[in-house]
Amino acid sequence: MKKQTKFIIQTGGVLSGLGKGVTLASIGNLLKMQGFSVFVMKLDPYLNIDPGVMSPVEHGEVYVTSDGGETDLDLGHYERFIDVKLTKKSNYTTGKILTHVFEKERKGLYNGKTVQIVPHVVDEIIEIIENIEKEQKPDFMLIEIGGTVGDIESNPYIYAISKFKSLRKNDILLSHLAFVPYLSASNEYKSKPSQVSISTLRSFGLNPDLLLLRSQGKVDQKIVQKVAEASFLDSQNVINIPDKANIYEIPLFLKVQNVLEVIYKHFGIKKTIKENVYNKW
């Protein structure tokens, strides 16, 4: 029987810089420790071909892969957390994807049709993902969508994921990371930005299967329940991730929050979760 790759796709809402890369790397860490093979990639919505000539002040460090690819800094998190060696194929930008589309158009591969975001760019994104799947053949393929849901530059990727999920609905778990701000004046956390973010995602035909709530401190369980109900999710599929002193605490924190149980249940994985594999970490 042919092995079917499972996909975990990470989006983010409300604002950038919440830690989508670290979160996805942490999930990959847990899956790797359970004995699964993992491949990770990031899709960045900017028009640069790669971050090689981008200001590190604006965008952060350029992470150079073993094959010389100049890629996003999140690939460093992926390699360190998951202990995998990635290549330039782990990072695609809108600029690089559009270059592929333009080359195909010049070669006449679109048969004279008007080239558009939908379907041509969207289909190119899906084709890139499926080609890497065929090449790597991992148990799990983790994909981070850069930027924030609702940003105009991210829309082609969200459309692509929506179409991809409709084609392979049993193979995809959509994880959404949203921010829950704290208002010191009223001494409370507010869930409305997260709910708006989820509504924006739903407008593209997507509803998260796993919802991760980033916050300064631990939020009240009532907030978790409220957001779960607004997202049509069980509360066990909504996990609060407060700030940590060290990002390397995140994998074991997510393990304690039963994120593996959520993933196993979603994909119908019958394996027993190993409990004695975390001593090294």
Legacy VTK file of the C-alpha trace (Angstrom):
# vtk DataFile Version 3.0
C-alpha trace
ASCII
DATASET POLYDATA
POINTS 281 float
0.000 0.000 0.000
1.354 3.414 -0.990
2.301 5.627 1.942
0.290 8.845 1.979
2.071 11.953 3.237
0.182 13.938 5.860
0.343 17.728 5.767
0.286 20.169 8.676
-0.149 23.702 7.360
0.523 26.649 9.679
-1.111 30.038 9.189
-1.084 33.096 11.433
-3.512 35.864 12.222
-3.916 39.271 13.903
-0.250 40.299 13.553
3.146 39.020 12.469
6.006 37.899 14.686
3.909 35.544 16.824
6.247 32.601 16.315
4.659 30.504 13.567
8.069 29.130 12.638
9.016 28.122 16.179
5.567 26.620 16.736
5.700 24.522 13.569
9.295 23.514 14.320
8.157 22.378 17.777
5.390 20.233 16.285
7.934 18.778 13.870
10.233 18.060 16.808
7.530 16.024 18.556
6.663 14.070 15.401
10.343 13.314 14.726
10.751 12.006 18.286
7.793 9.688 17.664
9.712 8.135 14.771
8.067 9.886 11.820
10.032 11.345 8.921
9.446 15.093 8.585
10.067 17.633 5.829
9.418 21.355 6.325
8.987 24.252 3.945
8.034 27.913 4.179
6.073 29.916 1.625
6.876 33.625 1.885
4.475 36.184 0.368
7.004 38.848 -0.601
8.010 39.562 -4.207
11.767 39.187 -3.694
13.197 36.072 -5.363
14.898 35.216 -2.062
15.989 37.149 1.045
19.635 37.238 -0.074
19.669 40.973 -0.796
17.065 41.993 1.789
18.111 44.118 4.750
18.660 41.942 7.844
17.439 44.904 9.902
14.080 44.623 8.163
13.805 40.882 7.678
16.266 39.198 10.038
19.191 36.933 9.228
19.523 35.095 5.933
19.761 31.366 6.599
22.017 29.569 4.113
21.144 25.923 3.460
23.634 23.142 2.732
23.105 23.540 -1.031
23.803 27.285 -0.900
20.202 28.492 -0.864
19.666 31.916 0.719
16.473 31.394 2.683
14.266 32.697 5.466
15.542 32.612 9.046
12.763 30.196 10.059
14.625 27.425 8.251
17.223 27.742 11.001
14.535 26.991 13.577
13.370 24.006 11.538
16.861 22.512 11.270
17.737 23.060 14.933
14.439 21.834 16.364
13.819 18.892 14.034
17.425 17.868 13.317
16.923 17.778 9.547
19.052 19.143 6.720
16.948 21.329 4.445
17.604 22.694 0.957
16.638 25.752 -1.070
13.446 23.864 -1.977
12.275 24.428 1.594
11.695 28.128 0.922
9.629 29.594 -1.897
8.717 33.249 -2.238
6.020 34.849 -4.364
8.831 36.260 -6.507
10.245 32.795 -7.166
6.810 31.305 -7.864
5.883 34.112 -10.264
9.190 33.562 -12.071
8.129 29.944 -12.693
4.748 31.127 -13.992
6.327 33.724 -16.307
8.748 31.145 -17.714
5.874 28.772 -18.465
3.910 31.583 -20.115
6.860 32.471 -22.377
7.171 28.813 -23.398
3.488 28.722 -24.351
2.621 26.142 -21.718
-0.648 27.907 -20.888
-1.858 27.498 -24.491
-2.482 31.201 -25.036
-4.778 31.611 -22.036
-4.896 34.778 -19.942
-2.542 34.055 -17.037
-4.136 34.910 -13.686
-3.609 34.457 -9.951
-6.505 31.985 -9.991
-5.967 29.401 -11.355
-2.392 29.664 -12.641
-0.434 30.991 -9.640
-2.585 28.971 -7.227
-1.996 25.794 -9.247
1.744 26.525 -9.401
1.857 26.669 -5.585
0.063 23.315 -5.330
2.331 21.788 -7.986
5.445 22.880 -6.073
4.119 21.282 -2.880
3.192 18.015 -4.622
6.523 17.796 -6.468
8.425 18.120 -3.192
6.129 15.504 -1.628
6.949 13.054 -4.452
10.673 13.785 -4.153
10.992 13.615 -0.354
8.217 11.086 0.481
8.015 12.120 4.163
5.476 10.839 6.676
4.677 14.457 7.525
5.184 17.565 5.431
4.971 20.770 7.461
4.255 24.008 5.604
4.366 27.511 7.064
2.492 30.262 5.248
4.349 33.501 5.944
2.612 36.756 6.745
-0.824 37.273 8.240
-4.182 35.968 7.050
-6.011 38.877 5.448
-2.894 40.528 4.003
-3.363 40.972 0.263
0.034 39.435 -0.525
-0.871 36.236 1.370
-4.148 35.668 -0.478
-2.780 33.439 -3.299
-1.370 31.037 -0.700
-4.603 30.902 1.287
-6.540 30.242 -1.933
-4.031 27.515 -2.806
-4.343 25.852 0.599
-8.140 26.015 0.349
-8.044 24.262 -3.028
-5.397 21.777 -1.868
-7.461 20.907 1.210
-10.539 20.293 -0.944
-8.509 17.875 -3.074
-6.912 16.018 -0.148
-9.106 16.749 2.837
-8.133 13.573 4.716
-4.411 14.343 4.452
-4.335 17.920 5.759
-4.478 19.490 9.211
-4.755 23.271 9.229
-3.185 24.902 12.283
-3.853 28.585 12.912
-1.850 30.751 15.317
-3.662 33.855 16.572
-2.913 36.533 19.146
-4.897 37.217 22.315
-3.946 40.721 23.544
-3.925 41.771 27.195
-5.520 45.073 28.220
-3.922 46.335 31.417
-6.610 48.994 31.957
-9.311 46.358 32.360
-6.964 43.554 33.452
-8.274 41.075 30.900
-7.408 39.199 27.735
-9.518 39.935 24.670
-10.518 37.189 22.244
-12.102 39.370 19.552
-8.955 39.779 17.364
-8.580 35.985 17.253
-12.226 35.537 16.326
-11.929 38.098 13.516
-8.803 36.324 12.261
-10.658 33.003 12.156
-13.585 34.632 10.349
-11.153 35.965 7.739
-9.720 32.475 7.283
-13.225 31.063 6.969
-14.012 33.549 4.193
-11.495 31.598 2.085
-13.345 28.349 2.756
-11.012 27.254 5.559
-11.666 26.470 9.199
-8.718 25.584 11.446
-8.427 22.035 12.762
-6.004 23.177 15.472
-6.053 26.647 16.996
-3.068 28.016 18.917
-3.596 31.153 20.983
-0.474 33.229 21.651
-0.547 35.507 24.663
1.682 37.328 27.105
0.557 35.155 30.011
-1.807 32.259 30.534
-5.358 33.091 29.466
-8.468 32.045 31.335
-10.096 28.784 30.236
-13.257 30.768 29.506
-11.395 32.564 26.714
-10.232 29.246 25.275
-13.778 27.895 25.384
-15.196 31.052 23.812
-12.777 30.954 20.890
-13.337 27.202 20.479
-17.081 27.724 20.156
-16.576 30.544 17.647
-14.329 28.235 15.607
-16.603 25.172 15.820
-13.797 23.257 17.532
-13.568 21.058 20.601
-11.771 22.916 23.382
-9.021 20.244 23.312
-8.160 21.492 19.805
-7.522 25.003 21.148
-4.180 25.444 22.931
-2.956 28.574 24.685
0.791 29.247 24.273
1.932 31.990 26.669
5.340 33.653 26.387
8.242 31.437 27.461
11.683 32.455 28.701
13.295 30.046 26.228
11.879 28.977 22.849
13.271 25.471 23.376
10.613 24.974 26.052
7.868 25.034 23.422
8.051 21.403 22.160
7.610 19.863 25.598
4.984 22.473 26.490
2.953 21.452 23.437
3.470 17.796 24.342
1.952 18.423 27.789
-0.941 20.259 26.106
-1.685 17.039 24.156
-0.997 18.410 20.683
0.089 14.947 19.517
-3.254 13.491 20.589
-5.018 16.125 18.467
-2.826 15.309 15.443
-3.181 11.532 15.832
-6.957 11.784 16.189
-7.294 14.064 13.161
-5.351 11.718 10.886
-6.658 8.496 12.437
-3.178 7.386 13.505
-3.438 4.272 15.674
0.140 4.248 16.985
0.713 4.620 20.711
2.399 7.885 21.668
5.869 7.140 23.070
6.538 8.777 26.426
10.197 7.849 26.954
11.762 9.663 24.002
12.156 13.190 25.358
15.124 12.800 27.705
17.596 13.949 25.044
15.634 17.159 24.405
LINES 1 282
281 0 1 2 3 4 5 6 7 8 9 10 11 12 13 14 15 16 17 18 19 20 21 22 23 24 25 26 27 28 29 30 31 32 33 34 35 36 37 38 39 40 41 42 43 44 45 46 47 48 49 50 51 52 53 54 55 56 57 58 59 60 61 62 63 64 65 66 67 68 69 70 71 72 73 74 75 76 77 78 79 80 81 82 83 84 85 86 87 88 89 90 91 92 93 94 95 96 97 98 99 100 101 102 103 104 105 106 107 108 109 110 111 112 113 114 115 116 117 118 119 120 121 122 123 124 125 126 127 128 129 130 131 132 133 134 135 136 137 138 139 140 141 142 143 144 145 146 147 148 149 150 151 152 153 154 155 156 157 158 159 160 161 162 163 164 165 166 167 168 169 170 171 172 173 174 175 176 177 178 179 180 181 182 183 184 185 186 187 188 189 190 191 192 193 194 195 196 197 198 199 200 201 202 203 204 205 206 207 208 209 210 211 212 213 214 215 216 217 218 219 220 221 222 223 224 225 226 227 228 229 230 231 232 233 234 235 236 237 238 239 240 241 242 243 244 245 246 247 248 249 250 251 252 253 254 255 256 257 258 259 260 261 262 263 264 265 266 267 268 269 270 271 272 273 274 275 276 277 278 279 280
